[in-house]
Amino acid sequence: MKRYLILLLFTFQGLMAQVQFEAKVTKTTLGVNERLRIDFIMNVDGDNFEQPAFEGFRVVAGPSQQVSQSWINGRSSFQKAYSYILQPVQKGTVTIRQASIEFNGQVYKTAPIRIVVTNAVAQERDPNDRPQGAGSETLDLVAEISKTNPYLNEPITVVYKLYFNNIGVTGFKELAKPKYNDFWNQNIDIRQLTTEEGTHNGQRCYFVILKKTILYPQKSGRLTIEPLSLDIGVQLPTNRRDMFGQMILSEDNKIVSAGAKTINVKPLPETGKPEGFSGAVGKFNFTVTPSKTTLKNGESLDLFVSATGSGNMKLFTLPKPVVPNALEMYDPVHDEKVTTSLSGMSGRISDKYTIIPQYKGKYAIKPMQFSYFDLSTGSYKTITSKEIMVDVLDGPLQAEANTSANASKNVIAKTEQFKYIRTKTTLVSIAKNDFYGSNLYYGLLLLPFIILPIIILAKKKKEAIDSDVTGNRIRMNNKLAKKYLSEAKKQLTNKEPFYIALEKAMHNFLKAKLHIETSEMSKDNIRELLLSRNANPETVQSFIDLTENCEFARYAPASSASIQQDYDKAVLIISELEKQII
C-alpha cells in the first residue's frame, strides 16, 4: 500500500510540473532613468492572462504577445509570452506582483520580483536612437552651484537649469527630488517659467530655470547633494512632412538627471574663536535696548536683545542677559523678521525679556557680548553692548525683606504636618474563585463534543463539492464571466481594457453554458451548439458579431457612446441566452 501511495505522489508531481509559468526581467537593479523588459512566459496555451498592476512603474510599451511551437525528434514544445517595457517613476525597492493564467480549470501565478531603483545613471546616447533626419538635439539638466568649498553656515545657491535645442518640451514630472542631507535649505519661489537664450557646452541653445534653492551647510567635510531627475515629454523633428509642407514631430519621453554634486565644507577656524560664540556667520549689528530705566513699585520693563544684518539668521541663538537677584526676569519671547533670497537670509531677530524689580534701589544689567564670523574678512568679530542702569524709585528695601524672610524660615505650614502619613488605603480580598467547577471549566470541557460533529459535516460537504469536477468548472466559469463583465463596466472610459474584459466575459459565459474549452470556440461550433440548445438564431448571430467586434474595436477608434452601446448589447445578449438555453 505504501508503494502505491509513493507512486501516486510522484505521478501527481509530474502532472503539476508539466505547466510552467514564470516572469523574467532583463535587470533587477536599474537607475530611475533606465528601462527594463519583463516577459511572462508559459509552456501551455493558458487563458485569462491577468497582468500585475505594475505599481511604481510606467508602461512604456506592451503588452506584445509571442507564440512559438516546434517539433524536435518527435516531441513538441510550446511557448507563449507577454512582454512589457517598464520605466520606474521613483527610487526605492519596488515589487512587481504576481501575474496569473488559467489552464484546465487551475489558476497558475508567477512569483513576485523585487526591483531596486537607484539614482539616475550616466547613459551613453545611441546616435541611432532618434528620428531619421533629425538635427543635433540637446536636452540636459544642469545643477549650477554658486560655491563648492564654503565655510560652515556660509550660504550657497543651487540653480537647476534645463538646456534644450531642436527639441520641443511639452511638460515634465519629477522622478527623484534632490536631498540636502546636513544642509539647512529653502526653495526660492519661481512664479513663472520663462525660456531664455544661453550657451551650453559651447553651443547656443535655450534654457529654463526650474528650481532655485538656498543652502546653509550644517556640517564640515564632504557633503553630497543627491540629484534631481525629471521625466520630460518632448517633441522630436522627423524627415517627414504633412500635406502643408510642415515638418511632422514625434512624441516621446526622455529621462534627464542633474547628477550628484559634492560640496567640500570648511570648518570655522579655531584660532581667535570667542568664548561665547554661538555659530553666527555673516555680517551683523547687535543692540540691547530697555523700554525704560526708571521704575515705580509694581512696574516692569522690557529688554530687547536683537541682531540685524545678513547671514544664517535662523541658525544661531542670541546671548542671554545677566541681571541682579533683585530683578525677576521671565523667559523671552522670540521674534523673527527674516527674508530669504538667492543671496541668503537677511533681516532681524530679537528676544524680548520682561523684567520686574522686587526692591527699591539702583541695579546694573551687565554689558552683553555677541560674536560672529565675518565672511568678508575671514575673522571673528565681537560687539559689546553698554551697561544698563535700572533705578527703582520706591518699594521695600532688600535688607528689610531679607530680615523678614529669616524670621519666618523655621515656621512649618499646617498643610505640611501630615505630609508623610497615608490617609487612604486600598484593600484587596484574599478569597479567590477556583477554576475547577466554574462555568468556564464546564464550557471548555463540552466544547470538543460540539465542534467535532460540525467538522465532520463540513468535511463531507467539501468532499462532495470537490468530487463534482464538471460542476466546479461550470461554477468557476460563471464566476469569471460575472467578474469580467463587472470589470468591463469599470473600464467604460478605457477602450482597450474594456474590450479585453468584455471578450473574456463572453468566452467564460460560453464555457459555463456549453461546457467547452477555448480550443473549441470556433464560430461554426458556437453557432451549432447554441442552436442545438434552442437559442434564438438572431440572438446567436448577435453574440458572434459582438465577439468578433471586441478584437477589432481594441485597435480601432471608438467613442464613449459606442463603448456604452457595446456594453449594453453584451448584457442584453447574455441575459437573452440565459433564458433561451436549455
ZAMARGU-4260 file (C-alpha; in steps of 0.2 Angstrom, whole numbers, plus 5000, padded with zeros to 4 digits):
<rodrens>
0) 5000/5000/5000 | 5014/5012/5004 | 5022/5009/4987 | 5006/5013/4978 | 5005/5030/4988
5) 5023/5034/4984 | 5019/5031/4965 | 5004/5041/4966 | 5013/5056/4974 | 5026/5055/4960
10) 5013/5054/4947 | 5004/5070/4954 | 5020/5080/4955 | 5024/5075/4937 | 5007/5082/4931
15) 5010/5098/4941 | 5027/5100/4934 | 5021/5100/4916 | 5014/5118/4917 | 5027/5131/4919
20) 5023/5150/4921 | 5036/5162/4926 | 5041/5180/4925 | 5058/5186/4919 | 5066/5203/4919
25) 5081/5210/4910 | 5088/5218/4926 | 5084/5219/4944 | 5094/5234/4948 | 5092/5250/4937
30) 5093/5269/4938 | 5077/5279/4938 | 5081/5285/4921 | 5083/5267/4914 | 5070/5255/4907
35) 5068/5236/4909 | 5059/5222/4900 | 5048/5209/4908 | 5042/5193/4900 | 5028/5182/4907
40) 5032/5165/4899 | 5021/5149/4899 | 5023/5132/4891 | 5005/5130/4889 | 4991/5139/4880
45) 4984/5147/4896 | 4968/5158/4896 | 4963/5174/4905 | 4980/5181/4907 | 4980/5194/4921
50) 4994/5206/4921 | 5000/5214/4938 | 4996/5232/4942 | 5015/5237/4939 | 5014/5249/4954
55) 5030/5261/4954 | 5032/5259/4935 | 5025/5267/4919 | 5021/5255/4905 | 5031/5262/4890
60) 5026/5248/4878 | 5016/5232/4878 | 5009/5220/4880 | 5016/5212/4865 | 5012/5193/4863
65) 5023/5180/4855 | 5019/5162/4852 | 5031/5148/4846 | 5028/5129/4843 | 5041/5117/4837
70) 5044/5098/4834 | 5061/5091/4839 | 5064/5072/4837 | 5045/5068/4838 | 5042/5079/4853
75) 5033/5096/4853 | 5037/5111/4863 | 5026/5126/4865 | 5029/5144/4872 | 5018/5159/4874
80) 5025/5175/4881 | 5018/5193/4885 | 5031/5206/4885 | 5031/5224/4893 | 5044/5238/4893
85) 5043/5247/4910 | 5050/5264/4916 | 5052/5267/4935 | 5044/5283/4942 | 5053/5284/4959
90) 5068/5277/4968 | 5067/5263/4981 | 5063/5245/4981 | 5048/5241/4970 | 5039/5224/4969
95) 5032/5218/4953 | 5017/5207/4959 | 5010/5191/4953 | 5003/5188/4935 | 4990/5174/4933
100) 4983/5162/4919 | 4970/5148/4919 | 4973/5131/4912 | 4962/5116/4913 | 4952/5124/4927
105) 4968/5128/4938 | 4975/5145/4941 | 4994/5147/4940 | 5003/5163/4946 | 5021/5169/4944
110) 5032/5174/4959 | 5034/5192/4964 | 5050/5201/4958 | 5059/5214/4968 | 5067/5228/4958
115) 5079/5241/4966 | 5078/5258/4958 | 5093/5269/4961 | 5098/5287/4957 | 5099/5291/4939
120) 5114/5284/4930 | 5125/5291/4916 | 5120/5284/4899 | 5129/5284/4883 | 5117/5291/4870
125) 5115/5280/4854 | 5117/5291/4839 | 5104/5280/4830 | 5091/5282/4844 | 5082/5297/4837
130) 5071/5300/4822 | 5078/5299/4805 | 5083/5316/4798 | 5083/5325/4815 | 5097/5338/4818
135) 5108/5340/4833 | 5097/5339/4848 | 5101/5345/4866 | 5092/5340/4881 | 5102/5342/4898
140) 5098/5346/4916 | 5112/5355/4925 | 5114/5360/4943 | 5124/5376/4944 | 5131/5379/4962
145) 5137/5396/4967 | 5152/5389/4978 | 5159/5371/4981 | 5170/5375/4995 | 5161/5386/5008
150) 5163/5389/5026 | 5151/5380/5039 | 5135/5390/5038 | 5140/5400/5023 | 5126/5402/5011
155) 5127/5394/4993 | 5114/5393/4980 | 5109/5378/4968 | 5100/5383/4952 | 5093/5369/4941
160) 5093/5374/4923 | 5085/5363/4908 | 5095/5366/4892 | 5087/5361/4876 | 5089/5364/4857
165) 5080/5357/4842 | 5068/5348/4854 | 5050/5354/4859 | 5047/5352/4878 | 5029/5348/4882
170) 5030/5345/4901 | 5040/5337/4914 | 5037/5327/4930 | 5049/5325/4945 | 5055/5307/4947
175) 5068/5310/4961 | 5068/5325/4971 | 5086/5331/4977 | 5090/5328/4995 | 5100/5340/5005
180) 5107/5330/5019 | 5116/5340/5033 | 5110/5357/5024 | 5098/5369/5030 | 5088/5373/5014
185) 5074/5383/5007 | 5067/5384/4990 | 5065/5401/4981 | 5048/5403/4973 | 5048/5404/4954
190) 5032/5412/4949 | 5033/5409/4930 | 5044/5398/4920 | 5052/5408/4906 | 5063/5402/4891
195) 5080/5411/4889 | 5094/5410/4877 | 5111/5405/4883 | 5127/5394/4880 | 5129/5376/4885
200) 5145/5366/4881 | 5150/5379/4868 | 5133/5379/4859 | 5119/5392/4858 | 5103/5385/4865
205) 5088/5389/4876 | 5086/5385/4894 | 5073/5386/4908 | 5076/5389/4926 | 5066/5375/4935
210) 5071/5376/4953 | 5081/5388/4965 | 5087/5383/4982 | 5097/5392/4995 | 5108/5380/5006
215) 5117/5383/5023 | 5129/5368/5027 | 5127/5362/5045 | 5142/5350/5045 | 5160/5351/5039
220) 5168/5339/5027 | 5162/5332/5010 | 5143/5333/5009 | 5133/5326/4994 | 5118/5334/4986
225) 5108/5320/4978 | 5102/5323/4960 | 5086/5330/4953 | 5079/5318/4940 | 5065/5323/4928
230) 5053/5313/4916 | 5051/5326/4901 | 5039/5325/4887 | 5047/5330/4871 | 5043/5333/4853
235) 5057/5327/4841 | 5058/5333/4822 | 5057/5319/4809 | 5061/5319/4790 | 5043/5318/4786
240) 5031/5332/4782 | 5012/5334/4781 | 5002/5340/4766 | 5005/5358/4770 | 5024/5355/4770
245) 5026/5357/4788 | 5038/5345/4797 | 5030/5331/4807 | 5035/5329/4825 | 5036/5313/4835
250) 5031/5312/4853 | 5042/5304/4866 | 5048/5304/4884 | 5066/5307/4890 | 5074/5305/4907
255) 5087/5318/4912 | 5096/5320/4929 | 5107/5334/4936 | 5119/5321/4944 | 5125/5321/4961
260) 5136/5335/4967 | 5149/5336/4981 | 5152/5351/4992 | 5168/5352/5002 | 5163/5362/5018
265) 5177/5370/5028 | 5176/5371/5047 | 5176/5388/5055 | 5194/5392/5061 | 5198/5388/5080
270) 5211/5402/5081 | 5203/5418/5088 | 5186/5410/5091 | 5177/5419/5106 | 5172/5410/5121
275) 5153/5414/5119 | 5152/5411/5100 | 5135/5403/5096 | 5138/5400/5077 | 5133/5416/5069
280) 5141/5418/5052 | 5138/5434/5041 | 5138/5452/5044 | 5128/5459/5059 | 5124/5473/5071
285) 5120/5469/5089 | 5109/5480/5101 | 5102/5479/5119 | 5088/5491/5122 | 5077/5494/5138
290) 5060/5501/5136 | 5063/5512/5151 | 5076/5513/5165 | 5066/5522/5179 | 5053/5512/5188
295) 5040/5513/5202 | 5035/5498/5213 | 5025/5486/5203 | 5030/5492/5186 | 5040/5481/5173
300) 5052/5485/5159 | 5055/5476/5143 | 5073/5472/5137 | 5075/5469/5119 | 5091/5459/5113
305) 5092/5460/5094 | 5104/5456/5080 | 5101/5463/5062 | 5111/5460/5046 | 5113/5446/5034
310) 5119/5428/5037 | 5112/5412/5045 | 5099/5422/5055 | 5088/5407/5059 | 5103/5396/5064
315) 5110/5404/5080 | 5105/5410/5097 | 5106/5427/5105 | 5116/5429/5121 | 5106/5429/5137
320) 5106/5445/5149 | 5113/5443/5167 | 5103/5453/5180 | 5104/5455/5199 | 5094/5444/5210
325) 5083/5459/5214 | 5076/5459/5197 | 5065/5445/5192 | 5067/5440/5173 | 5055/5430/5163
330) 5058/5418/5148 | 5060/5428/5132 | 5048/5430/5118 | 5057/5426/5101 | 5053/5436/5086
335) 5060/5434/5068 | 5058/5446/5053 | 5069/5437/5040 | 5068/5436/5021 | 5077/5423/5011
340) 5083/5426/4993 | 5097/5419/4982 | 5109/5430/4992 | 5105/5422/5008 | 5095/5426/5024
345) 5093/5445/5030 | 5083/5454/5042 | 5081/5455/5061 | 5079/5443/5075 | 5076/5448/5093
350) 5072/5441/5111 | 5061/5452/5122 | 5063/5449/5141 | 5051/5456/5154 | 5059/5461/5170
355) 5050/5466/5186 | 5060/5474/5201 | 5057/5467/5219 | 5065/5480/5229 | 5069/5498/5229
360) 5087/5503/5223 | 5098/5505/5208 | 5103/5489/5199 | 5115/5486/5184 | 5112/5475/5169
365) 5130/5469/5164 | 5136/5473/5146 | 5132/5458/5134 | 5144/5452/5120 | 5139/5445/5103
370) 5152/5436/5092 | 5150/5431/5074 | 5162/5425/5060 | 5164/5439/5046 | 5165/5430/5029
375) 5172/5446/5020 | 5187/5446/5032 | 5188/5428/5037 | 5189/5433/5055 | 5179/5434/5071
380) 5171/5450/5076 | 5163/5454/5094 | 5151/5468/5098 | 5149/5473/5116 | 5133/5482/5122
385) 5133/5496/5135 | 5129/5493/5154 | 5111/5497/5158 | 5107/5505/5175 | 5089/5502/5182
390) 5083/5514/5195 | 5068/5508/5206 | 5061/5523/5215 | 5050/5515/5229 | 5046/5498/5237
395) 5053/5488/5251 | 5072/5489/5254 | 5082/5472/5250 | 5089/5472/5268 | 5072/5473/5277
400) 5065/5459/5265 | 5079/5448/5270 | 5076/5450/5289 | 5058/5446/5287 | 5062/5430/5277
405) 5074/5424/5290 | 5062/5426/5304 | 5049/5415/5296 | 5062/5402/5290 | 5058/5389/5304
410) 5039/5391/5303 | 5031/5374/5297 | 5015/5376/5287 | 5000/5367/5294 | 4997/5359/5277
415) 5014/5350/5278 | 5011/5342/5296 | 5004/5325/5290 | 5014/5325/5273 | 5021/5308/5276
420) 5006/5299/5284 | 4995/5290/5271 | 4977/5294/5275 | 4969/5282/5262 | 4972/5264/5258
425) 4966/5251/5245 | 4960/5234/5252 | 4961/5218/5241 | 4951/5202/5245 | 4962/5187/5249
430) 4947/5175/5244 | 4948/5169/5225 | 4937/5158/5215 | 4944/5142/5209 | 4944/5137/5190
435) 4939/5119/5194 | 4920/5118/5195 | 4917/5136/5187 | 4906/5139/5172 | 4922/5142/5161
440) 4928/5124/5166 | 4912/5115/5161 | 4911/5126/5145 | 4929/5121/5139 | 4925/5103/5144
445) 4910/5101/5132 | 4917/5112/5118 | 4926/5097/5109 | 4909/5087/5108 | 4901/5102/5100
450) 4915/5106/5087 | 4918/5088/5081 | 4901/5085/5073 | 4902/5102/5064 | 4920/5097/5057
455) 4914/5080/5051 | 4899/5088/5042 | 4909/5102/5034 | 4922/5089/5028 | 4909/5078/5020
460) 4901/5093/5011 | 4918/5099/5005 | 4922/5081/4998 | 4905/5081/4989 | 4909/5098/4981
465) 4927/5093/4976 | 4921/5077/4968 | 4910/5087/4956 | 4923/5092/4943 | 4911/5097/4930
470) 4900/5107/4942 | 4916/5116/4949 | 4921/5120/4932 | 4904/5127/4927 | 4904/5137/4944
475) 4921/5144/4941 | 4917/5150/4923 | 4901/5158/4929 | 4910/5167/4942 | 4924/5173/4929
480) 4910/5179/4917 | 4902/5189/4931 | 4919/5196/4936 | 4925/5201/4919 | 4908/5209/4915
485) 4910/5219/4931 | 4927/5224/4926 | 4921/5229/4909 | 4909/5241/4917 | 4923/5249/4927
490) 4933/5252/4912 | 4920/5261/4901 | 4931/5276/4899 | 4947/5265/4894 | 4944/5257/4877
495) 4957/5243/4877 | 4955/5236/4894 | 4936/5237/4892 | 4936/5226/4876 | 4948/5214/4884
500) 4937/5211/4899 | 4921/5211/4888 | 4929/5197/4877 | 4934/5187/4892 | 4917/5188/4900
505) 4908/5182/4884 | 4921/5167/4882 | 4919/5162/4900 | 4900/5163/4898 | 4901/5150/4884
510) 4912/5139/4894 | 4900/5138/4908 | 4884/5136/4897 | 4891/5125/4883 | 4904/5115/4893
515) 4918/5118/4880 | 4936/5124/4881 | 4945/5138/4872 | 4951/5127/4858 | 4933/5123/4853
520) 4927/5141/4851 | 4926/5142/4833 | 4912/5152/4825 | 4903/5137/4817 | 4904/5126/4833
525) 4897/5140/4844 | 4883/5143/4832 | 4879/5124/4831 | 4880/5122/4850 | 4869/5137/4854
530) 4856/5132/4841 | 4855/5114/4847 | 4851/5122/4864 | 4835/5131/4857 | 4844/5148/4857
535) 4836/5161/4845 | 4846/5162/4829 | 4846/5181/4829 | 4852/5181/4847 | 4866/5169/4842
540) 4871/5179/4827 | 4872/5195/4838 | 4883/5186/4851 | 4895/5180/4837 | 4896/5198/4829
545) 4899/5206/4846 | 4913/5193/4850 | 4922/5197/4833 | 4919/5215/4836 | 4929/5215/4853
550) 4946/5211/4845 | 4943/5224/4831 | 4937/5238/4842 | 4953/5237/4853 | 4963/5244/4839
555) 4950/5255/4830 | 4945/5272/4836 | 4929/5271/4847 | 4919/5284/4856 | 4912/5283/4874
560) 4895/5281/4866 | 4899/5266/4856 | 4908/5258/4871 | 4892/5260/4881 | 4882/5253/4867
565) 4893/5238/4866 | 4892/5235/4885 | 4873/5237/4885 | 4872/5225/4870 | 4883/5212/4879
570) 4872/5212/4895 | 4856/5211/4884 | 4863/5196/4874 | 4869/5186/4889 | 4853/5189/4898
575) 4843/5183/4882 | 4854/5167/4881 | 4852/5163/4899 | 4833/5162/4896 | 4834/5153/4880
580) 4847/5139/4883 | 4840/5123/4889
</rodrens>
